[in-house]
Amino acid sequence: MTTPSPALAAVLAAVPGDIAVLGVGGKMGPTLARLARRAAPQKRVLGVARFSDASVKTWLEARGIETINCDLLDETAIKALPKARNIVFMAGRKFGAEGDLSLTWAMNAHVPALVAQAYEDTSLPIGHGQTISKPSVVARMIELLLQGAAARARGGLQRVLEIGTGCGYQCALLAQLSHSVVSIERLRPLFDDAREHLAGMRADRVRLIHGDGALGHAPLAPYQSIIAAAVGAELPQAWLEQLDVGGRLVAPVQIDHRQMLAVVDREPSGYKRVHHEEVRFVPLKSGLV
């Protein structure tokens, strides 16, 4: 299982820079690190983990893999890691695991964002003139949703409306942290891609809609959380009307020449809006394509 094929050896030999395996102490980490080391013996292979099992650390070092003790929940420790050109991310916590929901979210959403920020935190093209948001921005927006009154009172997100499904990455995260997600995408090719990517999700957890996100989705309203991946000059009235009392909306908004992250809480007495950090999103557009 750790014997590399000639094709793999050729690929790794051609890739510039060293290789770091984050979360190397997990089930598949040691095997993967050993495989990389044998396929590209001229490169440094770094194994990063907490190494709660010291025997794993010893096993890796005996096979020429440099080990680094690091708690991936520690942002300072992540920033201090060597800047390897090639990062293999193996850390995570199984969704559906009993116990600490916040730890599951942190390992599966927050830690990848910290790692991406430490190495290269950037949005990525997904075709059709659209991009997937930077991991740190996705994590930040979900963090703000989780801090809403309804989410805190109920121990997690309930019904979530996502504006802009894109490739389905953020939707997949939301589905693991909520009771259900209604996600709207106006571009048919992206909608089809997301439907394929999320095919393994339970139908009662994720509902994908090819529709105009600016209109929200009134038939399944109200929503305890609304999150948007596109920016407009103002927040659409439909979103505010479909937000449940006690719910929270997180979305970018254009203010003068800047885009700011807006958080709106719907209280019994009305709406409370706060602006957070500056962000960068694609424009919110109406109509179907």
Secondary structure as a PSIPRED ss2 file (coil, helix, strand):
# PSIPRED VFORMAT (PSIPRED V4.0)

   1 M C   1.000  0.000  0.000
   2 T C   1.000  0.000  0.000
   3 T C   1.000  0.000  0.000
   4 P C   1.000  0.000  0.000
   5 S C   1.000  0.000  0.000
   6 P H   0.000  1.000  0.000
   7 A H   0.000  1.000  0.000
   8 L H   0.000  1.000  0.000
   9 A H   0.000  1.000  0.000
  10 A H   0.000  1.000  0.000
  11 V H   0.000  1.000  0.000
  12 L H   0.000  1.000  0.000
  13 A H   0.000  1.000  0.000
  14 A H   0.000  1.000  0.000
  15 V C   1.000  0.000  0.000
  16 P C   1.000  0.000  0.000
  17 G C   1.000  0.000  0.000
  18 D C   1.000  0.000  0.000
  19 I E   0.000  0.000  1.000
  20 A E   0.000  0.000  1.000
  21 V E   0.000  0.000  1.000
  22 L E   0.000  0.000  1.000
  23 G C   1.000  0.000  0.000
  24 V C   1.000  0.000  0.000
  25 G C   1.000  0.000  0.000
  26 G C   1.000  0.000  0.000
  27 K C   1.000  0.000  0.000
  28 M C   1.000  0.000  0.000
  29 G H   0.000  1.000  0.000
  30 P H   0.000  1.000  0.000
  31 T H   0.000  1.000  0.000
  32 L H   0.000  1.000  0.000
  33 A H   0.000  1.000  0.000
  34 R H   0.000  1.000  0.000
  35 L H   0.000  1.000  0.000
  36 A H   0.000  1.000  0.000
  37 R H   0.000  1.000  0.000
  38 R H   0.000  1.000  0.000
  39 A H   0.000  1.000  0.000
  40 A C   1.000  0.000  0.000
  41 P C   1.000  0.000  0.000
  42 Q C   1.000  0.000  0.000
  43 K C   1.000  0.000  0.000
  44 R C   1.000  0.000  0.000
  45 V E   0.000  0.000  1.000
  46 L E   0.000  0.000  1.000
  47 G E   0.000  0.000  1.000
  48 V E   0.000  0.000  1.000
  49 A E   0.000  0.000  1.000
  50 R C   1.000  0.000  0.000
  51 F C   1.000  0.000  0.000
  52 S C   1.000  0.000  0.000
  53 D C   1.000  0.000  0.000
  54 A H   0.000  1.000  0.000
  55 S H   0.000  1.000  0.000
  56 V H   0.000  1.000  0.000
  57 K H   0.000  1.000  0.000
  58 T H   0.000  1.000  0.000
  59 W H   0.000  1.000  0.000
  60 L H   0.000  1.000  0.000
  61 E H   0.000  1.000  0.000
  62 A H   0.000  1.000  0.000
  63 R C   1.000  0.000  0.000
  64 G C   1.000  0.000  0.000
  65 I C   1.000  0.000  0.000
  66 E E   0.000  0.000  1.000
  67 T E   0.000  0.000  1.000
  68 I E   0.000  0.000  1.000
  69 N E   0.000  0.000  1.000
  70 C C   1.000  0.000  0.000
  71 D C   1.000  0.000  0.000
  72 L C   1.000  0.000  0.000
  73 L C   1.000  0.000  0.000
  74 D C   1.000  0.000  0.000
  75 E H   0.000  1.000  0.000
  76 T H   0.000  1.000  0.000
  77 A H   0.000  1.000  0.000
  78 I H   0.000  1.000  0.000
  79 K H   0.000  1.000  0.000
  80 A C   1.000  0.000  0.000
  81 L C   1.000  0.000  0.000
  82 P C   1.000  0.000  0.000
  83 K C   1.000  0.000  0.000
  84 A C   1.000  0.000  0.000
  85 R C   1.000  0.000  0.000
  86 N E   0.000  0.000  1.000
  87 I E   0.000  0.000  1.000
  88 V E   0.000  0.000  1.000
  89 F E   0.000  0.000  1.000
  90 M C   1.000  0.000  0.000
  91 A C   1.000  0.000  0.000
  92 G C   1.000  0.000  0.000
  93 R C   1.000  0.000  0.000
  94 K C   1.000  0.000  0.000
  95 F C   1.000  0.000  0.000
  96 G C   1.000  0.000  0.000
  97 A C   1.000  0.000  0.000
  98 E C   1.000  0.000  0.000
  99 G C   1.000  0.000  0.000
 100 D C   1.000  0.000  0.000
 101 L H   0.000  1.000  0.000
 102 S H   0.000  1.000  0.000
 103 L H   0.000  1.000  0.000
 104 T H   0.000  1.000  0.000
 105 W H   0.000  1.000  0.000
 106 A H   0.000  1.000  0.000
 107 M H   0.000  1.000  0.000
 108 N H   0.000  1.000  0.000
 109 A H   0.000  1.000  0.000
 110 H H   0.000  1.000  0.000
 111 V H   0.000  1.000  0.000
 112 P H   0.000  1.000  0.000
 113 A H   0.000  1.000  0.000
 114 L H   0.000  1.000  0.000
 115 V H   0.000  1.000  0.000
 116 A H   0.000  1.000  0.000
 117 Q H   0.000  1.000  0.000
 118 A H   0.000  1.000  0.000
 119 Y H   0.000  1.000  0.000
 120 E C   1.000  0.000  0.000
 121 D C   1.000  0.000  0.000
 122 T C   1.000  0.000  0.000
 123 S C   1.000  0.000  0.000
 124 L E   0.000  0.000  1.000
 125 P E   0.000  0.000  1.000
 126 I E   0.000  0.000  1.000
 127 G E   0.000  0.000  1.000
 128 H C   1.000  0.000  0.000
 129 G C   1.000  0.000  0.000
 130 Q E   0.000  0.000  1.000
 131 T E   0.000  0.000  1.000
 132 I E   0.000  0.000  1.000
 133 S C   1.000  0.000  0.000
 134 K C   1.000  0.000  0.000
 135 P H   0.000  1.000  0.000
 136 S H   0.000  1.000  0.000
 137 V H   0.000  1.000  0.000
 138 V H   0.000  1.000  0.000
 139 A H   0.000  1.000  0.000
 140 R H   0.000  1.000  0.000
 141 M H   0.000  1.000  0.000
 142 I H   0.000  1.000  0.000
 143 E H   0.000  1.000  0.000
 144 L H   0.000  1.000  0.000
 145 L H   0.000  1.000  0.000
 146 L H   0.000  1.000  0.000
 147 Q C   1.000  0.000  0.000
 148 G C   1.000  0.000  0.000
 149 A H   0.000  1.000  0.000
 150 A H   0.000  1.000  0.000
 151 A H   0.000  1.000  0.000
 152 R H   0.000  1.000  0.000
 153 A H   0.000  1.000  0.000
 154 R H   0.000  1.000  0.000
 155 G C   1.000  0.000  0.000
 156 G C   1.000  0.000  0.000
 157 L E   0.000  0.000  1.000
 158 Q E   0.000  0.000  1.000
 159 R E   0.000  0.000  1.000
 160 V E   0.000  0.000  1.000
 161 L E   0.000  0.000  1.000
 162 E E   0.000  0.000  1.000
 163 I E   0.000  0.000  1.000
 164 G C   1.000  0.000  0.000
 165 T C   1.000  0.000  0.000
 166 G C   1.000  0.000  0.000
 167 C C   1.000  0.000  0.000
 168 G C   1.000  0.000  0.000
 169 Y H   0.000  1.000  0.000
 170 Q H   0.000  1.000  0.000
 171 C H   0.000  1.000  0.000
 172 A H   0.000  1.000  0.000
 173 L H   0.000  1.000  0.000
 174 L H   0.000  1.000  0.000
 175 A H   0.000  1.000  0.000
 176 Q H   0.000  1.000  0.000
 177 L H   0.000  1.000  0.000
 178 S E   0.000  0.000  1.000
 179 H E   0.000  0.000  1.000
 180 S E   0.000  0.000  1.000
 181 V E   0.000  0.000  1.000
 182 V E   0.000  0.000  1.000
 183 S E   0.000  0.000  1.000
 184 I E   0.000  0.000  1.000
 185 E E   0.000  0.000  1.000
 186 R C   1.000  0.000  0.000
 187 L C   1.000  0.000  0.000
 188 R H   0.000  1.000  0.000
 189 P H   0.000  1.000  0.000
 190 L H   0.000  1.000  0.000
 191 F H   0.000  1.000  0.000
 192 D H   0.000  1.000  0.000
 193 D H   0.000  1.000  0.000
 194 A H   0.000  1.000  0.000
 195 R H   0.000  1.000  0.000
 196 E H   0.000  1.000  0.000
 197 H H   0.000  1.000  0.000
 198 L C   1.000  0.000  0.000
 199 A C   1.000  0.000  0.000
 200 G C   1.000  0.000  0.000
 201 M C   1.000  0.000  0.000
 202 R C   1.000  0.000  0.000
 203 A C   1.000  0.000  0.000
 204 D C   1.000  0.000  0.000
 205 R C   1.000  0.000  0.000
 206 V E   0.000  0.000  1.000
 207 R E   0.000  0.000  1.000
 208 L E   0.000  0.000  1.000
 209 I E   0.000  0.000  1.000
 210 H E   0.000  0.000  1.000
 211 G C   1.000  0.000  0.000
 212 D C   1.000  0.000  0.000
 213 G H   0.000  1.000  0.000
 214 A H   0.000  1.000  0.000
 215 L H   0.000  1.000  0.000
 216 G C   1.000  0.000  0.000
 217 H C   1.000  0.000  0.000
 218 A H   0.000  1.000  0.000
 219 P H   0.000  1.000  0.000
 220 L H   0.000  1.000  0.000
 221 A C   1.000  0.000  0.000
 222 P C   1.000  0.000  0.000
 223 Y E   0.000  0.000  1.000
 224 Q E   0.000  0.000  1.000
 225 S E   0.000  0.000  1.000
 226 I E   0.000  0.000  1.000
 227 I E   0.000  0.000  1.000
 228 A E   0.000  0.000  1.000
 229 A C   1.000  0.000  0.000
 230 A C   1.000  0.000  0.000
 231 V E   0.000  0.000  1.000
 232 G E   0.000  0.000  1.000
 233 A C   1.000  0.000  0.000
 234 E C   1.000  0.000  0.000
 235 L C   1.000  0.000  0.000
 236 P C   1.000  0.000  0.000
 237 Q H   0.000  1.000  0.000
 238 A H   0.000  1.000  0.000
 239 W H   0.000  1.000  0.000
 240 L H   0.000  1.000  0.000
 241 E H   0.000  1.000  0.000
 242 Q H   0.000  1.000  0.000
 243 L E   0.000  0.000  1.000
 244 D E   0.000  0.000  1.000
 245 V E   0.000  0.000  1.000
 246 G E   0.000  0.000  1.000
 247 G E   0.000  0.000  1.000
 248 R E   0.000  0.000  1.000
 249 L E   0.000  0.000  1.000
 250 V E   0.000  0.000  1.000
 251 A E   0.000  0.000  1.000
 252 P E   0.000  0.000  1.000
 253 V E   0.000  0.000  1.000
 254 Q E   0.000  0.000  1.000
 255 I E   0.000  0.000  1.000
 256 D C   1.000  0.000  0.000
 257 H C   1.000  0.000  0.000
 258 R E   0.000  0.000  1.000
 259 Q E   0.000  0.000  1.000
 260 M E   0.000  0.000  1.000
 261 L E   0.000  0.000  1.000
 262 A E   0.000  0.000  1.000
 263 V E   0.000  0.000  1.000
 264 V E   0.000  0.000  1.000
 265 D E   0.000  0.000  1.000
 266 R E   0.000  0.000  1.000
 267 E E   0.000  0.000  1.000
 268 P C   1.000  0.000  0.000
 269 S C   1.000  0.000  0.000
 270 G E   0.000  0.000  1.000
 271 Y E   0.000  0.000  1.000
 272 K E   0.000  0.000  1.000
 273 R E   0.000  0.000  1.000
 274 V E   0.000  0.000  1.000
 275 H E   0.000  0.000  1.000
 276 H E   0.000  0.000  1.000
 277 E E   0.000  0.000  1.000
 278 E E   0.000  0.000  1.000
 279 V C   1.000  0.000  0.000
 280 R C   1.000  0.000  0.000
 281 F C   1.000  0.000  0.000
 282 V C   1.000  0.000  0.000
 283 P E   0.000  0.000  1.000
 284 L C   1.000  0.000  0.000
 285 K C   1.000  0.000  0.000
 286 S C   1.000  0.000  0.000
 287 G C   1.000  0.000  0.000
 288 L C   1.000  0.000  0.000
 289 V C   1.000  0.000  0.000
